[in-house]
Amino acid sequence: MADQTSIRLIIFSHFFAPGIGGVEKQVMSLASGLTQKNAPSDQPKFEVTVVTNTAAPPAQDAVHAFQVIRRPNFFRLCRLIQRADVVHIAGPSLLPLAISYFLRKPTVIEHHGYQSICPNGILIYEPDRSVCPGHFQARRYAKCLKCLAAESSLASSFKQLLLMFPRYLLSKSVTANIAITKHVLERHGLPHAQVIYYGIENVADLGISARPPRRDGDKFRFAFVGRFVPEKGIEVLLLAAQMLKSLGLDFEVRLIGDGPLRAELEETIKRFDLVDHVYITGFVDPGLPMKNALSDVDVVVVPSVWEEAAGFSAIEQMIDGRLVIASDVGGLAEIVADGGLLFPMKDAAALASRMKEVLLDRSLVESIGATSRKRALALFDRDRMIRDHVRLYLKVARLPTVVSDRNTMHAA
């Protein structure tokens, strides 16, 4: 280690900016928070290097206070990990896990999904698209092969299954595991594990108020935000919209995003006769363009049909004081809780009922939205997330340093 107050930290993330998913945003927030100039004076200094397989122009990384190394070869990756005091891996990527294990480096895995316990990483049993009860953990490997073979060749399925064994064993042997929700913690059942919730910058500290109240006469708008993939459950939302239309209710559903299911969704919109009610924006850049796309949206719907590990998009909407209607499943339900409205997964009629509820009583948009914002600011504070990671890093590096928690000091 360079000195008592400097820790060399490698954060390995297969996915990173310019990608815009939850993992990419969390890694960016963590790396930026650890290297910010206004870090607590008692916090040790971190020399952070983000290592990723995501390509980007060199200018992309010039603005960061931390180093970004993209697509290193095997030998460079070994040198980077050898030099590190702590290795943080965003998801159980096998190669950095194996290198860290053989180099005996203190290693932390942050589990953003289920890759340590499920060959396809999302705990969906592909033959019938049901939630997997945990076939790999129960050693029902024939079920795993059948699931994988529904999406790829038998040879590829065998390879994926075989790679699960070292991934699972290495996940059990690392110094510490981080689960992003209690649900993920319980689903994995890994040793040396703790929950650290996602953290989003506290906009209240920046002087940014919650979204303004809607005006009388504004069209009521629902929105979905995310990739157009099967596990997001967009068709459940379209079925619910069809039911609302049959009741003669006036509304709009805005699908913000893009993905492999776009053509299929466009066809479904036509088949359900929803062309005048459902609008696809296509891909929208994060930041101000996304804020603008959501500026006149009253409710965001998260109709996931899998055990979402957390639901980063739901947290973002809650921070903005926007009402969220979400599937009552997995980490998503844990995140939203009483800060939104829940409905049984895949139940389009129940979703339609929730949507009708807010359409007929629009005061719920503001009242539940205020509760949502309060919950998000209390639970998903970025400074808290940074402090929790720092304490864990100091623990695995065996450094007896203290980290401030507002007005209280805690031994690491």
C-alpha positions in Angstrom: 0.0 0.0 0.0 1.3 3.5 -0.9 0.7 4.9 2.6 -1.8 4.7 5.5 -4.3 7.1 3.9 -4.1 6.0 0.3 -5.8 2.9 -1.1 -5.3 1.6 -4.6 -8.8 0.4 -5.7 -9.5 -1.4 -8.9 -13.2 -1.4 -10.0 -13.8 -3.9 -12.7 -17.1 -3.5 -14.6 -17.8 -5.3 -17.8 -20.2 -2.6 -18.7 -19.5 1.1 -18.3 -20.1 4.5 -19.8 -21.1 5.4 -22.4 -23.6 2.7 -21.6 -26.6 4.0 -19.5 -27.8 0.9 -17.5 -28.0 0.7 -13.8 -24.6 -1.0 -13.4 -22.9 1.7 -15.5 -24.5 4.5 -13.5 -23.7 2.9 -10.1 -20.0 2.3 -11.0 -19.7 5.9 -12.3 -21.3 7.2 -9.1 -19.1 5.1 -6.9 -15.8 5.9 -8.6 -16.7 9.7 -8.8 -17.8 9.7 -5.1 -14.6 8.1 -3.9 -12.4 10.6 -5.8 -14.4 13.8 -5.2 -12.5 16.7 -3.8 -15.0 17.3 -0.9 -14.6 13.8 0.6 -14.6 13.8 4.4 -11.2 14.7 5.8 -11.1 11.5 7.9 -11.7 9.3 4.8 -8.6 7.8 3.3 -7.7 8.9 -0.2 -8.5 6.5 -3.0 -6.6 6.0 -6.1 -9.4 4.6 -8.3 -9.0 2.8 -11.6 -12.1 1.6 -13.5 -11.3 -1.3 -15.8 -13.9 -2.2 -18.3 -14.5 -4.2 -21.5 -16.7 -1.3 -22.9 -15.0 0.6 -25.7 -15.2 4.4 -26.0 -13.2 7.3 -27.5 -10.3 8.5 -25.3 -11.9 11.9 -24.9 -14.8 10.1 -23.1 -12.6 9.6 -20.0 -10.7 12.9 -19.9 -13.3 14.5 -17.6 -13.0 11.9 -14.8 -11.0 12.3 -11.6 -10.2 8.6 -11.8 -8.4 6.5 -14.4 -10.3 4.4 -16.9 -8.7 1.5 -18.7 -10.7 -0.1 -21.5 -10.3 -3.6 -22.8 -6.9 -4.5 -21.3 -5.2 -7.7 -22.4 -4.7 -10.5 -19.9 -1.2 -9.4 -18.8 -2.1 -5.8 -18.2 -5.2 -6.9 -16.2 -2.9 -9.1 -14.1 -0.5 -6.1 -13.5 -3.4 -3.8 -12.5 -4.8 -6.3 -10.0 -1.4 -7.1 -8.6 -0.9 -3.4 -7.9 -4.3 -3.0 -6.2 -4.9 -3.0 -2.5 -8.6 -3.9 -3.0 -10.4 -5.3 -6.0 -14.1 -4.4 -6.5 -15.9 -6.4 -9.2 -19.3 -5.2 -10.5 -20.8 -8.6 -11.0 -18.9 -11.9 -10.9 -16.8 -11.6 -14.0 -14.8 -14.8 -14.2 -11.4 -13.6 -15.4 -10.7 -10.8 -12.9 -12.2 -13.1 -10.2 -9.7 -15.8 -11.0 -6.8 -13.5 -11.2 -7.7 -11.8 -7.9 -8.0 -15.3 -6.3 -4.6 -16.5 -7.4 -2.9 -13.2 -6.5 -4.6 -13.4 -3.0 -6.1 -9.9 -3.3 -8.9 -8.6 -1.0 -11.8 -8.9 -3.4 -15.4 -7.6 -3.2 -18.2 -8.6 -5.6 -21.2 -6.3 -6.0 -24.1 -8.4 -7.2 -26.3 -6.4 -9.6 -28.0 -9.5 -10.9 -27.9 -13.3 -10.4 -24.9 -14.3 -12.5 -23.4 -16.2 -9.5 -26.3 -18.5 -9.1 -28.0 -18.6 -12.5 -26.5 -19.5 -15.9 -28.5 -16.9 -17.8 -28.1 -14.3 -15.0 -31.8 -13.3 -14.7 -33.4 -16.3 -13.0 -35.9 -16.8 -15.8 -36.6 -20.4 -16.9 -36.7 -19.9 -20.6 -38.9 -22.8 -21.7 -42.0 -21.2 -20.1 -40.6 -17.8 -19.2 -41.4 -18.4 -15.5 -39.3 -17.2 -12.5 -36.7 -19.8 -11.8 -36.9 -21.4 -8.3 -33.1 -21.8 -8.2 -32.3 -24.9 -10.3 -28.6 -24.4 -10.3 -28.4 -23.9 -6.5 -30.5 -27.0 -6.1 -28.2 -28.9 -8.5 -30.9 -29.6 -11.0 -28.4 -29.1 -13.8 -30.5 -30.8 -16.5 -33.1 -28.0 -16.0 -30.3 -25.5 -16.5 -29.3 -27.1 -19.7 -32.9 -27.2 -21.0 -33.2 -23.5 -20.1 -30.0 -22.5 -21.9 -30.8 -24.7 -24.9 -33.9 -22.7 -25.4 -31.7 -19.7 -26.4 -28.5 -21.3 -27.8 -27.0 -24.4 -29.1 -26.4 -27.5 -26.9 -22.6 -27.1 -27.1 -22.9 -23.4 -26.0 -25.3 -24.4 -23.3 -22.8 -26.9 -21.9 -20.0 -24.3 -21.9 -22.2 -21.8 -20.1 -23.2 -24.3 -17.5 -19.6 -25.5 -16.9 -18.4 -21.9 -16.4 -21.0 -21.5 -13.6 -19.1 -23.8 -11.3 -15.9 -21.7 -10.9 -18.0 -18.5 -10.9 -20.1 -19.8 -8.0 -17.2 -21.2 -6.1 -15.2 -18.0 -6.5 -18.1 -15.9 -5.4 -18.3 -18.0 -2.2 -14.5 -17.6 -1.6 -14.1 -13.8 -2.0 -13.4 -11.5 0.9 -16.9 -9.9 0.8 -20.1 -9.9 -1.2 -22.4 -6.9 -1.7 -26.1 -7.4 -2.4 -27.9 -4.3 -3.8 -31.1 -5.3 -2.0 -32.2 -7.7 0.8 -33.9 -9.8 -1.8 -30.6 -10.3 -3.7 -28.9 -11.1 -0.4 -31.4 -13.8 0.4 -31.6 -15.2 -3.2 -27.8 -15.7 -3.4 -27.2 -17.0 0.1 -23.5 -16.2 -0.2 -21.1 -15.9 2.8 -19.5 -12.7 3.9 -22.4 -10.7 2.5 -24.1 -7.5 3.3 -26.6 -5.1 1.7 -25.6 -1.7 0.3 -28.4 0.0 -1.5 -27.8 2.1 -4.6 -27.2 5.8 -4.0 -28.2 8.7 -6.2 -27.0 12.2 -5.8 -29.2 14.0 -3.3 -30.8 16.6 -5.5 -32.2 18.4 -2.4 -28.7 19.4 -1.5 -28.3 20.9 -5.0 -31.2 23.2 -4.5 -33.3 21.2 -7.1 -36.9 20.9 -6.0 -39.2 18.0 -6.8 -41.1 18.1 -10.1 -43.7 20.8 -10.3 -47.4 19.9 -9.9 -49.4 19.1 -13.0 -51.7 21.7 -14.5 -55.5 21.3 -14.9 -56.3 20.2 -18.4 -53.0 18.5 -19.1 -53.2 15.1 -20.7 -52.5 12.3 -18.3 -49.4 10.5 -19.3 -47.9 7.2 -18.2 -44.4 6.2 -19.3 -42.1 3.1 -19.4 -38.3 3.8 -19.4 -35.8 1.1 -20.3 -34.7 -1.5 -22.9 -37.3 -3.2 -25.0 -36.5 -6.8 -23.9 -38.9 -9.6 -22.8 -38.1 -9.5 -19.1 -39.2 -5.8 -18.9 -42.9 -6.8 -19.3 -43.8 -4.1 -21.8 -46.6 -6.2 -23.3 -48.3 -6.4 -19.9 -48.4 -2.6 -20.0 -49.9 -2.6 -23.5 -52.6 -5.1 -22.4 -53.4 -2.8 -19.5 -53.6 0.1 -21.8 -56.0 -1.8 -24.1 -58.3 -2.4 -21.1 -58.2 1.3 -20.1 -59.1 2.3 -23.7 -62.1 0.0 -23.7 -63.4 1.9 -20.7 -63.2 5.2 -22.7 -60.5 6.8 -20.5 -58.3 9.5 -22.0 -54.5 8.9 -21.5 -51.2 8.4 -23.2 -48.5 5.8 -22.7 -45.0 6.9 -23.7 -42.4 4.1 -24.3 -39.0 5.7 -23.8 -36.2 3.5 -25.0 -35.3 1.0 -27.7 -34.2 -2.6 -28.0 -34.7 -5.9 -29.9 -38.4 -6.0 -29.3 -39.2 -2.7 -30.9 -40.7 -4.1 -34.1 -42.7 -6.6 -32.2 -44.1 -3.9 -29.9 -45.0 -1.7 -32.8 -47.0 -4.5 -34.3 -48.7 -5.2 -30.9 -49.6 -1.5 -30.7 -51.3 -1.7 -34.0 -53.0 -5.0 -33.2 -54.4 -3.7 -29.9 -55.6 -0.5 -31.8 -53.5 1.7 -29.5 -51.8 3.9 -32.1 -53.6 7.0 -30.7 -52.7 6.1 -27.1 -49.1 4.7 -27.2 -46.1 6.5 -28.5 -42.5 5.2 -28.8 -39.8 7.8 -28.5 -36.8 5.6 -29.4 -33.5 5.9 -27.5 -33.2 9.1 -25.4 -29.8 10.2 -24.0 -29.5 10.4 -20.3 -29.4 13.7 -18.4 -31.3 16.7 -19.8 -32.8 14.9 -22.8 -34.3 12.2 -20.5 -35.5 14.9 -18.1 -37.3 16.6 -21.0 -38.8 13.4 -22.2 -40.3 12.8 -18.7 -41.2 16.5 -17.9 -44.9 16.0 -18.7 -45.2 12.4 -17.5 -47.3 11.8 -14.4 -46.6 8.1 -13.7 -43.8 5.7 -14.6 -44.8 2.1 -14.9 -42.2 -0.7 -14.3 -44.0 -3.9 -15.3 -41.0 -6.3 -14.9 -41.7 -10.0 -15.4 -38.5 -11.1 -13.7 -37.1 -10.7 -10.2 -35.5 -7.4 -10.8 -32.5 -7.1 -8.5 -33.3 -3.5 -7.6 -34.7 -1.2 -10.3 -32.4 1.7 -10.8 -34.9 3.5 -13.1 -37.6 3.3 -10.3 -35.2 4.9 -7.8 -34.5 7.7 -10.3 -38.2 8.4 -10.7 -38.8 8.3 -7.0 -36.0 10.8 -6.4 -37.8 13.2 -8.8 -41.1 12.7 -6.8 -42.8 10.9 -9.6 -45.4 8.2 -8.8 -44.2 4.7 -9.7 -46.4 1.7 -10.4 -44.4 -1.5 -10.3 -44.5 -5.2 -10.3 -44.7 -6.7 -6.8 -41.6 -8.9 -7.3 -38.0 -9.2 -6.2 -35.8 -6.3 -5.3 -38.1 -3.9 -7.3 -40.9 -4.4 -4.8 -38.4 -3.8 -2.0 -37.2 -0.6 -3.5 -40.7 0.9 -4.2 -42.6 -0.5 -1.1 -45.0 2.2 0.1 -43.3 4.8 -2.1 -45.5 3.8 -5.0 -48.2 1.4 -6.1 -47.6 -2.3 -6.6 -49.4 -5.0 -8.6 -48.9 -8.8 -9.0 -46.4 -9.6 -11.7 -47.8 -10.3 -15.2 -51.3 -9.4 -14.1 -52.4 -6.9 -16.7 -55.9 -6.5 -15.2 -54.4 -5.5 -11.8 -52.0 -3.0 -13.6 -55.0 -1.6 -15.4 -56.8 -1.2 -12.1 -53.8 0.7 -10.6 -53.6 2.9 -13.7 -57.3 3.6 -13.5 -57.0 4.4 -9.8 -54.6 7.3 -10.5 -56.5 8.4 -13.6 -59.7 8.9 -11.6 -58.0 10.4 -8.5 -55.2 12.5 -9.8 -54.4 13.8 -6.3 -52.6 10.5 -5.8 -49.9 11.6 -8.3 -48.8 14.4 -5.9 -49.5 12.7 -2.6 -47.8 9.4 -3.3 -45.1 11.1 -5.3 -44.2 13.1 -2.2 -44.0 9.9 -0.2 -41.9 8.4 -3.0 -39.4 11.2 -3.0 -39.1 11.2 0.8 -38.4 7.5 0.8 -35.8 7.8 -2.0 -33.9 10.6 -0.4 -33.8 8.7 2.9 -32.8 5.3 1.6 -30.9 5.9 -1.6 -28.6 8.8 -0.6 -25.3 8.8 -2.5 -23.2 9.9 0.4 -24.5 7.0 2.5 -23.7 4.6 -0.4 -20.1 5.9 -0.6 -19.6 5.7 3.2 -20.8 2.1 3.2 -18.4 1.1 0.5 -15.5 2.9 2.2 -16.1 1.0 5.5 -16.2 -2.3 3.6 -13.0 -1.5 1.7 -11.2 -0.6 4.9 -12.5 -3.8 6.6 -11.3 -6.1 3.8 -8.0 -4.2 3.6 -7.8 -4.5 7.4 -7.2 -0.8 8.0 -8.3 0.6 11.4 -9.6 3.9 10.0 -12.8 5.7 10.9 -15.2 7.2 8.5 -17.6 10.0 9.4 -21.4 9.4 9.1 -22.8 12.9 9.4 -22.2 13.7 13.1 -21.2 10.2 14.2 -17.9 8.3 13.9 -17.9 4.6 13.2 -14.9 2.2 13.4 -14.4 0.5 10.1 
